[in-house]
Amino acid sequence: MEIYELTQKFPREEKYDLISQIRSSSNSVSAQIAEAHGRFFYADKVRVLYQARGEAEETRSHLSLAVKLGYITQTEFDKLDLRYENLSISINSFITSLKKPINKSQVN
């Protein structure tokens, strides 16, 4: 929701360019994490999680451009950039956790 609120103040001429791209990539992150949850096979889960991580990085790139163009402040950028960086780290941790074998004594 922050991305939507933030992009509402972008210039109208960015409606079909940067606004659309940043909203799309930010929406894709959560959608792909949800999709990965619904995948049964490990390889499918990991593939979709890698895509989610890529979308998070794409969003960071769009935010970087927005600050350079003066559409958002450096403070707004820093806050969101850190959140997306932490999200990418969390996705990596989730992927790593999926690679670990399940200890049957922990399941029971």
C-alpha positions as CSV (number, residue, x, y, z in Angstrom):
1,M,0.0,0.0,0.0
2,E,2.9,2.3,0.6
3,I,4.0,2.0,-3.0
4,Y,0.5,3.0,-4.2
5,E,0.4,6.0,-1.8
6,L,3.9,7.0,-2.8
7,T,3.3,6.8,-6.5
8,Q,0.1,8.9,-6.3
9,K,2.2,12.0,-6.1
10,F,4.3,11.1,-9.2
11,P,3.8,13.3,-12.3
12,R,0.8,12.2,-14.5
13,E,3.1,11.5,-17.4
14,E,4.6,8.6,-15.5
15,K,1.2,6.9,-15.2
16,Y,2.0,4.3,-17.9
17,D,5.7,4.1,-17.3
18,L,7.3,4.3,-13.9
19,I,4.1,4.2,-11.8
20,S,2.9,1.1,-13.7
21,Q,6.3,-0.6,-13.5
22,I,6.9,0.0,-9.8
23,R,3.3,-1.0,-8.8
24,S,3.6,-4.1,-10.9
25,S,6.9,-5.3,-9.5
26,S,5.9,-4.5,-5.9
27,N,2.6,-6.5,-6.3
28,S,4.5,-9.4,-7.9
29,V,6.7,-9.9,-4.8
30,S,3.8,-10.8,-2.5
31,A,1.9,-12.6,-5.3
32,Q,4.9,-14.9,-6.0
33,I,5.5,-15.6,-2.4
34,A,1.9,-16.7,-2.1
35,E,2.3,-18.8,-5.3
36,A,5.4,-20.4,-3.9
37,H,3.4,-21.4,-0.8
38,G,1.0,-23.2,-3.0
39,R,3.6,-25.2,-4.9
40,F,4.2,-28.8,-3.8
41,F,7.5,-29.6,-5.4
42,Y,10.7,-28.1,-3.9
43,A,12.1,-27.0,-7.3
44,D,8.8,-25.1,-8.1
45,K,8.8,-23.3,-4.7
46,V,12.4,-22.2,-5.1
47,R,12.0,-21.1,-8.7
48,V,9.0,-18.9,-7.8
49,L,10.9,-17.5,-4.7
50,Y,13.8,-16.6,-6.9
51,Q,11.3,-14.7,-9.1
52,A,9.9,-12.9,-6.0
53,R,13.4,-11.9,-5.0
54,G,14.0,-10.6,-8.5
55,E,10.9,-8.5,-8.4
56,A,12.0,-7.1,-5.0
57,E,15.2,-6.0,-6.6
58,E,13.4,-4.6,-9.6
59,T,11.2,-2.5,-7.2
60,R,14.4,-1.2,-5.5
61,S,15.7,-0.2,-8.9
62,H,12.5,1.7,-9.7
63,L,12.6,3.4,-6.3
64,S,16.2,4.5,-7.0
65,L,15.2,6.1,-10.3
66,A,12.2,7.8,-8.6
67,V,14.6,9.5,-6.0
68,K,17.0,10.5,-8.8
69,L,14.1,12.1,-10.7
70,G,12.9,13.9,-7.5
71,Y,9.6,12.1,-7.3
72,I,10.4,10.8,-3.8
73,T,12.7,12.1,-1.0
74,Q,15.9,10.4,-0.1
75,T,14.3,9.6,3.3
76,E,11.4,7.8,1.6
77,F,13.8,5.9,-0.6
78,D,16.1,4.9,2.3
79,K,13.2,3.6,4.3
80,L,11.6,1.5,1.5
81,D,15.0,0.4,0.1
82,L,15.9,-1.0,3.5
83,R,12.6,-2.9,3.8
84,Y,13.0,-4.4,0.3
85,E,16.6,-5.3,1.1
86,N,15.5,-7.1,4.3
87,L,12.7,-8.8,2.3
88,S,15.3,-10.2,-0.2
89,I,17.4,-11.4,2.8
90,S,14.3,-13.1,4.2
91,I,13.4,-14.8,0.9
92,N,17.0,-16.1,0.7
93,S,16.7,-17.4,4.3
94,F,13.4,-19.1,3.3
95,I,15.0,-20.7,0.3
96,T,17.9,-22.0,2.5
97,S,15.5,-23.4,5.0
98,L,13.7,-25.3,2.3
99,K,17.0,-27.0,1.4
100,K,17.5,-28.4,4.9
101,P,16.4,-32.0,5.4
102,I,13.4,-32.4,7.8
103,N,14.3,-34.0,11.1
104,K,11.5,-36.4,11.8
105,S,11.9,-36.0,15.5
106,Q,10.9,-32.3,15.1
107,V,7.7,-33.2,13.2
108,N,6.3,-35.5,15.9
